Structure formats: structure tokens, C-alpha cells
């Protein structure tokens, strides 16, 4: 299914197809590509019922732009009555009695969820190899990772199974898999999308967003997802811009900042060359490239890998074997129930982050690690604020390399953390950013990252869309994908 | 920052994570490497810089002091590994 959301919506309105037909096709495609391991739960019954409702809505104009369009949710969003595992043994039996706000909004727009996408456990990972349900494979080369943590979402879109999928981004978990799988991934401003019902990892960084084929498709989905939600105290209470309406604006006069820090050590030559070519394309479109500096960029990984684990250790304290989820069998005491439930229910990376976070927050180390990381966080946010005094967007490679081989980095957590070098600073500063396909290196897709000031998603999507009107990288598909 | 097996045992206790004696040394090695990464923060010039806890430093909104959620105790208790009579059951805490 490689048509855009706009094309599918058009076909649905002209009765050339139906929501039921599109949904059946998506389910068949998902079943055919079971080798990707991109879905944890396929909800055939629920999807067909939702498709039938969408067909009724489509018969009564006007329906939403997403009505009848099949998609998948990252398995981090709670779905009423449908198992939500967060790719953890801890929640393998968890059936939420309520919907996340993102789930409710997309259902309200009559989009048809076909199931729940695989991911790194509790969104902790950069390769989707940390899933209780096994690794996801990259549709471009099944010996390679799709990136993470929204790896299942990215693989489903790249393989043409669904035109879009939801994702979450705490340190790059939408943008990095989008880059690795040759699709477009949007991480909105912190607070733009409600986190209610989105299982928490690091609450000051977590952000819901979308993975799709194009910026235009992302604009349609963000329009449905974004907005204030009284049930999320960190949700931004401000009007949602007209993302779709802003797409057509020409880029003449746009100032794009080039931060040399994002082209530093470790950037693969092929990735650097593709990104430089994309920037030259932006100049042709009328944009001006301006050098900017983000002097504290090199500290972003260190700050992130203190703050995120600290918040994780606190958030994941809720998994105690008492109220929901996994519980250790025949506990000898309450303490034994807690400690064995958590030892048996969490995977290795989740435990590692809980321990690091607990250490960083513990007496005697709080100032040296957690507080220091929060001060560095402000320096990083200030760097962006300073740069945005003279530019409208900042551009660079989303990732230092293309997708790596399965198993290549699993034995070295630090090598895996280094993957996030160009993405984590955006989360620390709470900014919106997008990754879009910008060419190939070693036959694998390369992602260009654009970063915008807070709440400038319309500008970001506009710049990405204009690039996609002038290039065809986003239309490239892995061999065999229809 | 290098940490030892005793420190891992202490943190694991704080985090309520059962860790086997044979796991302590390998975990100590891994955590030491992550903390070495964190020690890079020592290079930052942070004198006079206030900590940033939240990206937009927004203040929490007030809402009316009114009941907004329905009583769904039964639906939530149904998720519990063990519940009876409207209560969560846990192993005996006091003898």
C-alpha cells in the first residue's frame, strides 16, 4: 500500500475502494510479512469492525481525512480491551480498560487500527532488539535492524503494510527508525500530543508522534493527534496550527542553520555526502544555509543517559506485581514479590537503566549526576535558543550511520547509546524535529533531520514537504514492496 | 566512576530488583561504563546555571475541585494478580 493518505482518501471518496477493502489488504500484507516481526498483536476483528464504521461515515460526507485509512499503533499506547504489552514480559497479559488520548483521537477520526507494533521494551533501545517479542527486521535488508524504539512502526510503513503508524520519541525513537527505514518521522514539540495512556518511560522527554511515507501524510496525522488534553498535566494549552494548510508555502528566504557539531566524528562518509546533497537541494529551493554553533552538543548523550534512566527508575517503580501485569509466583513475602516480579518481568536493558537511574538519584550522588545533568540540559536548550535567533530551522544527519546489522551492537550498551548522538538534544530541549529520506549509502536509506523552535511543526512540515516535492527519495521502496 | 559489587547490591535493593550473586560483578562493570559516560558532564561549565527539569518550564494548570472520573474500581481490580472484596491482596506484611 504505497499510496499517500491523500490519494487513499480520494479513492475512498470516489468509491474506488472501501475502508473494509483497504483494511483487509493491510491485514493480508501484515500476515505475508510476518518475517519482519513488526506486529506484536494483529487485531483483525477490531480492525474490520472499525473499517465497517468508517465505511458508514464515508457514505455521509464530509468525513475526516483519515477516515478508513488503516494504520498501526506502537504497542506503548493503551487500547481499551486490546492487549498492550510495551514489548515487556511485565505487561504481556495487560489489557487496558481505557484508551490513550492518541488512540481515542485517531479512532474519532475514523482511522482503522490494525494492531499493535513491536518496539524496544518500554521504548528503551535504538535497534528494536530489546523486545520481549523478539527483534524486528529492516524491510530494506532483513539482516539489519529497523532502528528503535519505534522499529515495528517504521518497518510496517517501509514495507507498505500501512501508510502510517504512531510512535513515541524520548531520545530519537521516531526519527532514528524513520531514517533507518527510509520513511518520514515526526517528533512534535514536547506537550503538543497528549501523553495520557502512553506508557511512561522518561516523562520530561516522552513525546508521541507519527511515522509515515511523507511530510504531507505526517501533517494529516498530526492534525488529528495534536491538541490540549486536560488528562495530561503537561499537555500544551495552545491552539493547533493548520499543518496541512502550511505545506504549500514556498521556501524562499528560509534560513537553515548548519551545526558543525552534527557533522563531527563518527559520521559515516556516505551519510554525510547524502545530507550535503540534500542541503544543496534546499539552496535550490530558495533557502539560505547559515553556520550555527551548538557548543554543548557533545554533552547531550551524557545528560540524556542520566536524566532518562533517573526518570525511568521512578516511573517503572509502579510495576510491583500487585495491581496489574506480571507477578512472580508463590512469593514468600511482599519484598520477595516486588523484587522477583521485577527481576523476572523486566529485560536486561530496562534493568540496566533502572539501576543507573536509581544510582543517579541516590543519596550522595544526586548532585553529582542528576542535578548536574539538569544544568547541562539547560545549556543545551540555551544553545538552540541562541541558534534560533538567526535561523528558522537547523539541519543535519539524523543518525551517524545507516542501519547496522542485527546483533552488531547488542553486546555493547555504550555503542548503542552513541547511536542517539544527533537526536537526544532535541528531546532535552523539548523541540519538534523531523527525519526525512535524503538518499542512500551502502544501499540503505539516509535520514536528514530538521529541527525547529518549539511549536513550529507547521514550518517543519512545510520545509520537509517542499523538499519532497522536488525529490523522490521518499518514494523509494525496498525490493518486492508494491 | 567505578562501582563495586556491594554498591550494585545496595542499588538493586533500593530499586527492588532481585539480582543474583553471580550477576553482581558483570552488572558492576556495565554500570561503571555508563557512569564513565555520565562523568563527561564534569567538563561542562555549569556555575550559576539553574537546573532545567521540564523543557518549557510550564506551570501546572489548576482545575476545578470536582469529580471528573467515573468509579471504575471493578475494571481496575480485575487486572490485579490477586484481589478480593474490593482490595488488592499481597503477602502478609505483619506476623
Interface residues (C-beta under 8 A of the other chain):
Chain A: X94 X95 X97 X190 X191 X204 X205 X230 X233 X234 X236 X237 X296 X298 X299 X301 X302 X303 X305 X306 X313 X317 X320 X321 X322 X323 X324 X325 X327 X331 X332 X333 X334 X335 X336 X337 X338 X339 X340 X342 X343 X346 X351 X352 X354 X355 X356 X358 X359 X360 X362 X369 X371 X372 X373 X374 X375 X376 X377 X378 X379 X381 X413 X414 X417 X428 X429 X430 X431 X454
Chain B: X3 X7 X8 X11 X12 X14 X15 X16 X17 X18 X19 X27 X30 X31 X33 X34 X35 X37 X38 X39 X40 X41 X42 X43 X44 X45 X46 X49 X50 X51 X52 X53 X54 X55 X56 X58 X60 X61 X63 X68 X72 X75 X76 X78 X79 X80 X81 X82 X88 X90 X91 X92 X93
